[in-house]
Amino acid sequence: MLGPVFNREAIVAPKRTQTYLARGVYVLSLFVLLSTGYLVLAGTRSLTSASDLSRFGSSMFALLAPLQLIVLASLAAVGAASNVAQEKDRRTLLLLLMTRLSGGEIVLGKCAASLLGPLSMMFAALPLFLTISLLGGVSIGQIATAYAITLVTVLLAAAVGTVVGLWREKTFQAIATTVLMLVLYGVFAEIAASGLIGQQFVGLADWINPVGAIAAAATPFATQTQWGIPVVAAYTSATAVLSLVVLLFGVYKVRHWNPSKEVRFKAPEPETGTDLRELISSQADGQHADTVDPSVATINWKARSPRRVWDNPVLWREICTWAYGRKVIVVRVAFLALFAVVCAIVVSSVRSGEALKRFDSTESALPVATLPVAAIGVISLVLVNALAVNSLTGERDGLALDLLLVTDIRPSEFIFGKMLGVLYVAKEMILLPLALILYLGISGAMTIENTVFAILGASQLYAFVSMLGIHSGLNYIAGRTATLVSLGTVFFLCIGVAILMVIMVSFRGAFQLQLAPFLAMILGGGAALFAALGWRNPSSAIFVSSFLLPLITFYAITQFLLQRDQLFVVLTVLAGYGFTTAAMLVPALSEFDVSLDRDRGGAGDES
């Protein structure tokens, strides 16, 4: 019904093992979270009445429903953008445009194909959510409304990812622009709901705010907009219409954007002041220029002096050229806009004195400035990781990686050139969050030692995500698979930290009871990390680090919430993530070195 593009994906997807593996892992993860919450609750109080179970069911539904919304929307957005970007990198999108396929078949087919995975995972988890209703506290109608909200949100995310992927030329541009657009959309909805930009926008927020809509679905009381329409109905209808508008805009512009100006070939321009007709006319002794063969004209084309390349050509290309396209400036501008919003929130809390108050865990779950700083930090980590993995997948899809393997570039030049180049290109996304942490230290919201600890820990995380992207790009042949694995690992770690903190804060006084149920999450997370990092190239170091990271994360969060010495927190983070970074770096250098030494050795014997 949607054309051969969607038809092919619908036929191939059921034949892939990862299709069923993703569903199973997703449902198992939700079940482990539900079981963990039950074990922790049963260890802190006796569940002797139906009201206790109903309160537990409503609280777990309020945790799992937003989690499903975030995970599936992120997967749909990144998957759609990377799917289209991979077609561009391999120049296969141009072949599709040369066929008799209409713009609707291409755009709608790509969008629908990217929805197969997230929607199958969503409906695979439906029996688990229906089981929660058996505990009480949650009705079937609430589950249905939550699923409707998730469905239209996933559709909007996939539509934005598909259209942005068709608009932007490079993979990093497509993924980063998609992520920033959706985040800015959510931030605007939250600001509008708070009334900071005017009371007239408060009613608009009920139509566009996914957080408010999923919160309305989690409550048993029906909430309505200013016009008397239920919030859930308003949000689902408005988001569905917005998704349709985005897709129609992509259908209208798909052949205008593609092929882009970066793909079209242009003839060189002659020197300034030189006219081809004048040269031909002068050589033809007055004959008409149209009757003269242009080959008789001798033209001096403009020649630019060659640029000096550094000793490390890989690093030179990353820093001194537009390796990721000129439109990467759009990504930087969008990140600056988001950073400005976060800065306004942090500065406002500092000036009001809320951020300067001494943190008391009995009064609030987290310090006031923690959430906005952590949000901008997570977004910057995701963007740096996307840039790192794209630095390798772009070379592979462009068939340039095979050429680099037969040159005399040393492994250290290639790996460190890519890594340092990624950090340089993403310097604004790294330095600005660090500057915000420094501002909190100068203003007195953080102590000097905690400021130093936070900067050291953040620096280690940036090195980790950049090396993780390069590691995924080297180990996975398909660019889309490498991107999803790399971003999925970062997303898993960030979401895992958030879930652990929510559960620990909810049962703050029972840390000793949480270790046993969390061991299952730690073992499951370690197995997932090992599958992502060492499935194609296993090693003992990656195996140890995969199971060590979740345990270190649990320990660091526990120490942070108990307000123990923060030195132990930063030392565990530096040791754990530093060891994992080295576990990925050393095999990349050694195996790359073996392949180069084999080529050099053969050349030396022949000479």
N, C-alpha and C positions, 0 to 999 in steps of 0.2 A: 504493500500500500504506500510505503514511503520511498520506493525506488530501489534500485539495485545496490546502492551504497549501504543502506540499512539491511537489506536482504542478505548480503554477504556476511555482515557481522552477526546477524541473527543465526545464520547457519554455522559459522565457525565457532562462536562463543561456547555452545554446549559441548564442543569437542576438546576444549582446553581444560586441563586439570586444575589450573588456578581458579577457574570459575567456581568449582565446587569447594575448593580449599578456602577461598575467601569467604564464602557463605558459612562454612563450618566454623572457621576461626572467629568470625564476627559474632555468631550466635553463642559460641562457647565463651567468648569474652564477656558478653552481657550476662550470661548465666553465672560466671565466676564472680562478677560484681554483685549480682543479686545474692548469691550464696555468702559472699564475704560480709555484706551488710547484715544478713540474717545471723551469721555466727557472732559478729561483733555485738549486735543487739541482744542476742540470747545470753551472751556472757556478761552483760552489764545489768540486765534486769530480767525478771521472770515474766514469760509470756503466758499468762494464765487466762486472759480474757480475749474476746473477739475484738474489742476496741484496740488492744495492743497490736494485733495483727493488721487491723485496718490502718492504723497510723503508720505502721511499717510499710504497708503496700503503697500508701499515698506518697510517703517520703521517697521510696525507691522509684516510683513512677516519675516524680518530680526531678529525680537525678538522671534516669535513663532516657526519658523523652528528649530533653535538650541535648544530651550526649549524642543520641542518634541523629538529631537534626544537624549538629555541627559536623560529625564524622561523614555522613553521606553527602551533605552539601559540599564539603571540601573535596571529597573524592570525585564528585561529579564535575566540579569546576576545573580542578587540575587535570582530570582525565580527559575532559573535552578539549581543553586548550592544548595539551600535549599531543592528543590524537591528531588534531588539525595541523599543529606545528610540525609533527613528524612527516606528514604528507608534503609540506612545503620544503623541508630539509632534503627529502629524497626526490623532489621535483615531480612527484606523482600527481600533485594537485593540478598542475598544468595539463597533464594528460586527461584528467577528468573534465577540465574546462573545455578541452578540444572535442569532447564527445557531444552527443545530442542530449545529454542530461541537462535538465533545467536547473536554475538556481535553487528552487525549492527542494528538488530531489537531493542536491548536494548538501545544503545547509540543514534541512530537516533530517536527512539520513544520517549525517554526522552527529547531530545532537541526539537523536533517538538511539544511535549505536552506543554513545557514551553513557546513556541512561540504563543500559541493560544490566551492568554490574551493580550500581547503587540500588536500583529498584528491586532486583532479585534478592539482595541482602536485606532490604527493608521488609519485604514480604516473608522472607525466611525467618525473621525475628518476630513476626506477628503472633505465633503460638506462645512465645515467651511472655509477651505483653498481655495476652489474654489470660495467662496463668496468674499474673499479678492481680487481675480483677477477682480471682477466687479468694484472695486474702481479705478482700474488702477494702473500702476506702477509695476505690477507683471503679468507675462504671464503664460499660462497653462504649457508651457514647463519648466519654472522654478519650478513650483509646482511638476511636474512629476520628474524632476531631484532631487529635495529635498526629495521626497518620495523614490526614488531609493537609495539615500545615506542612508536614515534612515533605509530602509529595510536591506541592507547588513550590516550595523553597528549593528542593533539588532540581526541579525543572528550570527555575530561574537561574540557578548557578550553572547548569549545563548550557543554557542558552547564552549566557554572558561569556562563558569559556569558549564556546564554538564561534561566536561572532568576533570576539577579540582575537582568537587564533587565526581567523580569516583576515583580520585587519592588520595585525602585526606580522612582520617578516621572520623574526628570530624567535626561537623557542623560549628563551629567557624573557624576552619582551612580552610574549603572550601569557606566560604563567604569572609573571610578576604583576602585569597590568590587571589580569583577572583577579588575583588575590587582593590587590590594593583597592580595586573598584568595589568589590563585595564588602571589604572591611569598611571603606568609607561610607558605603550605603548603610551598613549596620550602625556605624557611629552617628551618622546624621539622623537615623531613626531614633536612636537613644537620646540624642541631644534634643530633638524635637519633642519627644515624650516628656522630657524633664522641664520643658517650658523656657529654656535658656534663650531661645531665639524668637520668642514671642508666643503668646497664648493661642494665636490663630493656627500655629503648627501642631498644637497638642492633639487636636482631632485628626490631623493628617497622619500622625504617628501610629494611630490605631490601624490604619490601612496598610502600612509598609513595615512595621516593626516586627520581625520574626520572634524576638525575645519576648515581647509583650504578648504575642499571639500564643506561643507555646506555654507561657505562664498562665494565660487565661484558660487554656485547655487542661492544665494540671489542677485548677481549682474547681470544686464542685458547683460553685455559684456562677451563674451566667453573667458575663460582663458585656456591656454594650457601649457603642460609640456615642458621640454627642448627638448623632442623628437617630438614635434608637435602634441601630443595626447591631447584631451580635458581632463582637470583635473577631471571632473565628471566621464567620461568613465574610466580613469585610476584608480581612487579610487574604483569605484564599482567593476571592474573586479578583481583588486588585493585583495580587501577585501573578495570577494566571493571565490576566490581561497584559500586564507588563512583560511577561515572558513571551507572549505572542507578538507584542510590538517589537521586542528585541530581535526575535527570529525573522519577522517580516523585514526589518531594517537590514539584517544580514543577507536575506534573499535579494533585496534590491541592490545592495552594494557589492555582492560577492565578485561579480565580473568587472566592477570598477576598481576594486582593490587588487585584483589578481589578473595578470602578473603585476607585481609591484614595480616601482621605479628602480629598485635595487637589482631586479632580474632583467629588465629591458636593456638591450645593448644600444649604445650611442656611438655614432661616428666621431672621431676626434675633430676638434675645431682647428682651423688654420690660425696662423699668427694674427695678432691684432693688426688691422689695416690691410690685410691681404684679401683680395677678391678673386675668386676662381675664374669668373667670367673675364675680368680684366686681364689676367695672366694668359688665358686661352686666346683672347682677342689679339693681344699684342704679339703672340707667337704665330698667329694665323695670318698676319699681314692684312688686317682689316676685314677678314671674313667674319661672318656672323658666328657668334659663339656657339649657337645651337648646332651648327654643322661641323664643328671641330671635335675631333676625338679628345676627350679630357686626358687621355694617357700621355699626350705630348706636353702637358703642362708639368712643370717641376715646381713643387710646393715645399717649402720648409715648414714642417709641422712643429708646433711648440714642443720642446723637450725639457723635462724637468730633471734637475740634477738628482742623482740617486741619494737616498737617505741612508745615513750610517746606521747599520744594525749593530746592536750590542753583542757582547760575547755569548750571551744567552738569547738566541733568537726567539724562543718561546715567550720569555718574559717581555721582550721588546714588543712583540706583536700584541700581547695582552694590554700593555700600558700605552704604547705610542700609536696604536691604530684603533679604529672603531671595530674591534673584533666581534662585538655583539650588536652592531648596528647603531646608527646615529639616534634612532628613536628611543634609545635607553634613557635619554634625558627625560622623556615622559614619565618613566618609572621613578626617576629621582624626584621629579616635581610632585608626583602623587605621594611619595613617601614623605616629602617635606610637608605637604598639607596635613597628612595624618600626624606627623610629629608635632606640628604646630598645635593641633587640638590637644594632644597629650600634654604638651608643655603648658597650655592654658589651664588644664585641670590641675597639674602639679603646682604651678605657681599660685593658683588661687587657694589651694589647700595650705600652702606655706604661709601666704599672707594672712589668711584667716586664723592661723595658729593651730589648725587641726593636725597638720603633719608634724608639728613641733611637740605635741603632747607625748608623754612617755607611753609607750605601748603596753597595754595590759591585756593579757590573753583572756581574762575573765569578762572583759567588757566587749571586745571585738575580736573577730576571727583573725584579721590581718591588719597591719598598719595602713593608714589611709592612702599613702602614696605607693603602696606595693602593687596594687592591681593595674593602674595605668602604666607604670614603668615596666611591669612584667609583660603587659600586652604588647607594647611597642618592641620590647626585647624579643618576644617570640616571633613577631612578624619579621623583624630583621634577620633572625636566625633562619627562618624559612626562605627568605629571599636570597641570602648568601648561599644556602644549600642548593637552591634552584640554579643559581648562577654557576656554582661549581660543577654540578652534574651536567649542565648544558655545555660547559667548556670542553667536555670529553665527547658527549653525544653529538655535538655539532661537528667535531673533527671526524667522528666515525661515519655519520650520515653523509658528510661531504666528501668521503673517500680520501681525506687528507691524513688520517691516522696511519694508514698503510704506508704512505710515503714517508712519514716521520720515522717509522720503524727501520727503514733502510738507509737512513742518514747516519751521520756520526754524532748525533745529539746524545749526550750521556743521560742516563736515567734521572740523575739528580737535577739536571737542567730541565728536563721535561716536567717532572713531578713538582719540584719547587717553583719552576716558572709558572705552571698553571695555578698552583696554590697562592703564591704571592700576587699573581696577576688578578685572581679573583678577589683577594682582599683589597687590592688597590681600586679595582673598578667599583666595588661595593663600599668604598671608604665612608661615604655619607651615611650608609645604613649601619655602619659599625661605630663610627666616632660620635654620632649624635646621641644614641642611647647611653654611651659611656659618659658623654658630657652631661647628660641629665642626672646620672648617678653622682657625678662630681658636684653638680649644683645642690643636690640634696645634702651632700656632706658639708659644703660651704655654708649653706643656710642653717645648719644645725639639726635637720631632720634625721640625719644619720651621724654616728660617731666617725671619727677619722679612720679608726681601724676597720670598722665595718665598711666604710667607703672603699678602702684599699682592698678588702676581701672581695667585695662585690665586683670591682673592676677586674681583679685577677681571675675570678671565676667566670665572668662574662668573656674575657679574652680567651680562656681555655675552651669555652663552648664554641666560640667563633672558629677557632682552629679545628675543633672536632667536626663541625658541620661542613666546613670546606673540604676537609680530608674525606669525610663520608661521601660527599658528592663525587669526588674524583675516584674513590674506591668503587662506587656503584657504576660510574661510567666505564671503568676499565673491565669490570667483571660481567656486565650484562651487554649483550650484543644489541638488542633492540633498545632504541632510544627511549621509547615510551615506558618500557619495563624498568629501565634504569631510573628514570625520573620518578615513577610511582614508588619504587622501592626506597629511594633515597628520601623523598619527601615524606613517605609513609613512616619511615623510621623516626625522623624528626618529629612528626606529628604524634606518633605513638608515645614518644618520650614526654612531650609537652602535655598531652592529654592525660597520660598516666600520672604525671606529677600533680596536675590539677585535681584528678579524682582522688588520689591519695590524701591530698590536703583537705578536700571536702569531707571525706569519711573520718579523717583524724580529728578535724575540728568539730564534727557532729558528735563524736564520742571522745572528747578531749581528755576525760579522766580515766581512760582505760587503755593506755598504750600497751600495757603488758598483755592484754587480751587480744590485741590486733595482730601481733606477730604471727601467730599460728595460721589464721585465715589468709594473711597477706603472703605467706610462704607459697601458697598456690599461685597467686598472681605473680610473684617473683619468678617462680619456675616457668610459668607460662610465658611471661615476658622475656625471660632469658632464651627460651626455645624459639620464640618469634624473632628475636634479635639475631640469633645464630643462623636461622634460616635466611634472614635478609643479608647478613654480612658475610657468612662463610659457606653458603650452600654450594656455590660454584668453585670456591677456592678455600676449603676449610683449613684451619690451622689450630694448634693448641692454644695459641695466644688469643685468637678471636673467640674460641670456645670459652675460655676463662673470662674474658672481658664481657662477653654477652650475658653471662649469668651474674657477673659482678656488678654491672651497672644498675639493674633494678634494686639489688640489695643496698648499694651505696646511696641510691636515691631515697629509699625508705629510711635509712639511717640519718641522712642529711635533713630530711623533712622533720623527722622526730626531734632531732636536736634543735632545729630552728623553732618549732612550736613550743618546746619545753624551755626556750630561752636559755639554753646552755651556752657555753663559750663558742662563739661563731668561728673561732679558729679551726676547731675540729670539723665544722661543716665545710669550710673552703678547702681544707686539706684533703678531705675525702673526695670532693668534687675534682680537685686538681689531679689527685692520684688516679681515680677511676677513669675519667675522661681522657687524661693524658696517656694512660696505658692503652686505652682503646684506640686512640689516635696513632700511637706507635705501632700497635698491632696491625693496623691497616696500612701504615706508611712503609714499614720494613718489607712486607711481601711485594708491594708495588715497585719498590726500588730493586729488589733482588731479582724478581721474575722478569721485569723489563730489562735488567742488566744482562740476564742470561740470553734473552733473545737477541740483544745487540751484540754480545760477545760472540755468539755463534756466527752472525753475519760477518763480523770483523775478522774472526778467525779464518773463515773460508777465504776472504779476500787476501789475508796475509799469506796464506799458503800458496795461492796462485801467483802472487808477486814474487 
